[in-house]
């Protein structure tokens, strides 16, 4: 195999042969049979090919014939580099017995994640990026396993954001009698307090490389901090920082923030989507900044935008219908408060295990009478998707949810017509 200049036929004398050991590692990684050392070597090769404006020519047809071509690419949804076969009627195909005859084994995002799969909080340190080996095919100095998300599961950056939201409690709305402040300032303050208790790497608190305003990113203060902290970063962990922004909207690779210039990311901003049900802003957006060879330094690499209820309540929502449902629940909270009943609201971000299996309700409510002390729990499911697989999965998980409390399902029509509010009041009548 050879490295060749981009947009060439691959037979120039300038082509660079790949060492046999690297070719073997690349093949094992491509077909999905390699170790994490093979994967690290393959990813580094693809990354360097992109930086150097190179393609990879396959040698399966021999040295004299025009070679089949592989192009380096970055799959932002799966957060990893990979090789794409360059196919057209004008280009030669790989031999049928060549490992590159078929597409790379990457478990693309098009492979839909099972709705019954468990979503657990991410284990380990609050990090996304992994260190690349200094030389191609060199064994990394750490045996830590690469945590790149390469399947249709939820991206790790999303789960880290949810972990931060869950730890800080912004996904919980206390009863009105608690007198808690609803504001952007209070939400970011709670999240910042949690960041001081989470480690980004051994001995390094997340708070040391964590920002909640775009200015440090735009003024390069984020990169200056990472360069200063880099010598302290433990072996086997890549220097990286996180910027959490309130964003009314985003488009492509740009995040739009209030009263300032858009924040540009190296890759397309990711966000949840439910089979065409696109959810409008505002969003709570987590950006990871780290070393980016193509920028010859540090840069904002990836971002995940989680829709939230509004700027005063950072409660995450999965759809516009869920946002409307939460608005109805808040109206019920106000009404119950006037009747001397406290209502606490929680939006679960991770699965709860029951004796029948995992489940994750849309909302969990706890009502408590300030007169009698009586307590009632209610699990709320908002049914709005017209999808057979979705409803099939709910048929499985709804029985599990009954272990957590009385189950109330509300349809989209009931949310918009006000019937849902009546059902909630009746179910929470203590």
C-alpha positions, 0 to 999 in steps of 0.5 A, spaced: 500 500 500 502 507 498 500 514 500 499 518 494 497 525 493 490 527 493 486 527 486 491 523 482 491 516 479 496 513 484 501 511 479 506 517 480 513 515 483 512 520 489 507 515 492 510 513 499 510 505 501 507 503 507 511 499 512 508 492 512 507 492 520 503 498 519 499 495 513 497 489 517 495 493 523 491 497 518 487 491 515 486 488 522 483 495 524 479 496 517 476 489 518 474 490 525 479 484 528 484 489 531 486 490 538 486 497 540 493 498 538 491 497 531 486 502 532 490 507 534 495 506 529 489 506 523 486 512 526 493 516 526 494 514 519 488 516 517 488 523 521 495 524 518 493 522 511 487 528 512 492 533 514 497 531 509 492 531 503 493 524 501 489 518 499 491 511 500 492 506 494 491 499 495 496 494 492 491 488 491 492 489 483 499 489 483 504 494 483 503 496 475 496 497 475 492 503 477 490 502 484 484 502 488 483 508 492 481 509 499 480 516 502 481 518 509 474 521 512 472 523 519 465 520 521 463 526 526 457 522 529 461 516 531 466 521 533 472 517 529 476 517 523 475 511 518 477 509 511 472 510 505 472 506 499 473 511 492 468 507 487 466 510 480 465 507 473 472 510 472 476 507 478 478 500 479 475 495 484 479 491 489 480 484 488 474 480 491 479 477 496 482 483 498 480 486 505 478 493 502 473 490 497 467 491 502 466 497 506 470 498 513 467 495 519 465 501 523 457 500 525 455 506 522 450 511 526 445 508 521 445 502 525 439 504 529 440 503 537 435 498 540 430 502 544 431 497 550 438 498 550 441 500 557 443 507 557 448 508 564 452 514 566 459 514 563 464 510 567 471 513 569 474 520 568 470 526 565 474 525 558 472 524 551 479 525 547 484 519 547 492 520 546 494 518 539 501 514 539 507 518 537 509 514 531 505 510 527 504 503 529 507 504 536 504 501 542 501 506 546 504 507 553 497 506 556 493 499 556 487 503 557 481 502 552 479 507 547 472 509 549 470 512 542 463 511 540 463 507 534 456 505 534 449 507 534 449 508 541 449 515 544 455 519 543 460 519 550 460 527 549 452 527 550 452 522 556 458 526 559 453 532 559 447 528 562 452 526 567 454 533 569 446 535 569 444 529 573 450 531 578 448 538 579 441 537 579 438 541 574 434 536 571 430 536 578 425 542 579 424 542 587 417 544 589 415 551 589 415 552 597 423 551 597 423 558 594 429 556 589 431 561 584 430 559 577 435 563 572 441 562 568 446 564 573 443 559 578 443 553 573 450 555 571 452 555 579 450 549 580 453 545 574 460 549 576 459 546 583 459 539 580 465 540 576 469 541 582 467 534 584 469 531 578 476 529 575 477 530 568 484 525 569 487 523 575 489 528 580 485 534 575 479 536 577 474 538 571 473 545 574 480 547 572 479 546 565 471 548 564 468 554 562 461 556 562 462 562 557 464 563 550 469 569 551 475 564 554 474 560 547 474 566 543 480 569 546 484 563 546 484 563 554 482 556 553 488 554 549 492 557 554 490 554 560 490 547 556 498 549 554 499 550 561 496 544 564 499 539 559 505 538 563 501 536 569 496 531 565 497 524 567 500 519 562 495 515 558 490 521 558 489 527 553 489 534 555 482 537 553 477 542 556 470 543 556 466 549 555 458 549 556 454 554 553 447 556 553 445 557 546 438 559 542 440 555 536 446 552 532 447 550 525 452 545 522 458 547 525 456 553 528 453 555 535 449 561 536 450 564 543 446 570 546 449 577 544 456 574 541 459 572 535 457 564 533 462 559 536 465 555 530 467 547 531 471 543 527 465 538 526 458 538 525 454 539 532 451 533 534 444 533 537 438 528 539 433 527 534 427 522 534 425 519 527 424 526 524 422 530 530 427 535 530 427 539 537 428 547 537 432 551 542 434 553 547 440 548 548 445 546 553 451 545 549 457 542 551 464 543 547 470 539 548 477 542 546 483 539 545 489 538 540 487 538 533 493 537 528 489 540 522 489 546 526 496 545 528 494 546 536 488 546 540 481 547 537 474 546 539 473 539 536 466 537 538 460 539 541 453 536 543 447 540 543 441 538 548 435 541 548 432 544 554 426 547 557 428 554 557 433 559 560 431 559 567 430 551 567 435 547 564 431 541 564 433 537 558 427 535 553 427 530 548 422 533 543 418 539 542 412 535 545 416 533 551 417 541 552 409 542 552 408 536 557 413 539 562 409 546 561 403 542 563 406 539 569 409 546 571 402 549 571 399 543 575 405 544 580 402 551 581 395 549 582 397 544 587 402 549 591 395 553 591 392 547 595 398 546 599 401 540 596 408 540 594 410 537 587 417 535 585 419 534 578 425 530 575 427 528 568 431 522 568 437 522 564 439 515 565 436 508 566 433 505 572 434 498 573 428 494 576 427 487 577 424 486 570 429 490 566 431 497 565 427 503 564 427 510 563 421 514 564 419 521 561 418 524 568 417 522 575 413 526 580 413 526 587 407 530 591 406 531 598 401 534 602 403 539 607 397 538 611 396 530 611 404 529 610 401 524 605 406 522 599 404 520 592 409 518 586 407 518 579 411 516 573 409 520 566 410 517 559 408 522 553 406 518 547 407 522 541 411 518 536 407 514 530 412 509 530 411 501 531 418 500 533 417 505 538 410 503 541 413 496 541 419 498 546 414 502 550 410 495 551 416 492 554 418 498 558 411 500 561 411 494 566 417 495 568 416 503 570 410 501 574 415 498 579 417 506 580 410 508 581 403 509 578 404 510 571 400 515 567 401 516 559 399 522 556 398 522 548 400 528 544 392 530 543 391 530 550 397 535 552 395 540 547 388 540 548 389 540 556 386 533 558 393 531 560 393 537 565 386 534 568 389 527 568 395 529 572 391 533 577 386 527 578 392 522 579 396 527 584 390 528 588 392 527 595 
